[in-house]
Amino acid sequence: TMFAMAEYPNGQMVFFNVRNVNHKGYKHQVINEYYLEDGSKIVGEGNYSIIRPGSDKAEPLKLPKGKVTPGGNWGAFIAAVRANDPSMANGNVEDAHYGCVMGHLMNNSYRLGKQVPFNSKAGGFAENSDAYEHFMQLHEIMKDGVGIPEDGAEYTVGPWLTFDPETERHTGEFADEANQLLADPHNPEFDIPKVADV
């Protein structure tokens, strides 16, 4: 179970929630919500809708369906590798990288996190009502649904990290520690050979 958030330079926010705990009334969830700079919020799982500023009603978003090959993304990737034909994949490496990097950056924050008491103030989101709402959903699930007692349990709360998209390096406070998490240690025995050496 994890809740993470990210903010783009223009103020847009992404809240990432994963619920992987079985309990009575458990609902399988992987949710991405997008908080746009104009105050709109895009929500949904598969069928997305938008809630515009000043409204509490969601309007359906009409998005074209993406072309997905038989076997889905995993099957398409494996088929493309076997055929040595990148065009068979549902996307390219660069798009896949940019599609995944935010999750990895959020995980870096978690990995640098500190243990804090299991209570409703643990996230420190009092000044961000949207973040507080998401955190409280997590807290209520863990406290009421899973039955974690508020005395003796802990959360891991990571620091707010900054990231330069041009250099793809963390900057600011915690940069040294976070940059160490961007790549695993180099293992020479797994080097990809240069063309001249093959």
C-alpha angles and dihedrals in degrees: 000000000000141000119193135165137199133189126207120217090258092057098258111142136205122201115197119198128179121180112195102157123106115221137139108298092015115168119199106235140175106165133178116189123185120211108198128210092250091057096260120136126211113206139168146086109255095330105063128201134182129229109203126210113283094016131098093193121094118226116207114249113223104216124170114248113253119239108253120181123227110283092034125244095321094047092046092051094049092046091049092051093048091049094041087231115126091187089072092067119092090237142004131260095255094053090045090052093051090044092056105033096084092058091050091050091051089050090052088059090050091049089054091046130126129224113256131176116279102251141112093270095054097099095052092220099138093124095049110061095189092052090045091052091053093045092049091052088056092045094050092048092050095043102038104022101037095028100232108167118232092228115076101001124106142202125216107230117188127210124258105262129199123213134193108219092198096058095024090226132123116251135192126020114009091013095130094051094041094048089057087062095055094085136015118248113282114261109198093201089065097051116140104237121241115248090247090058096051 
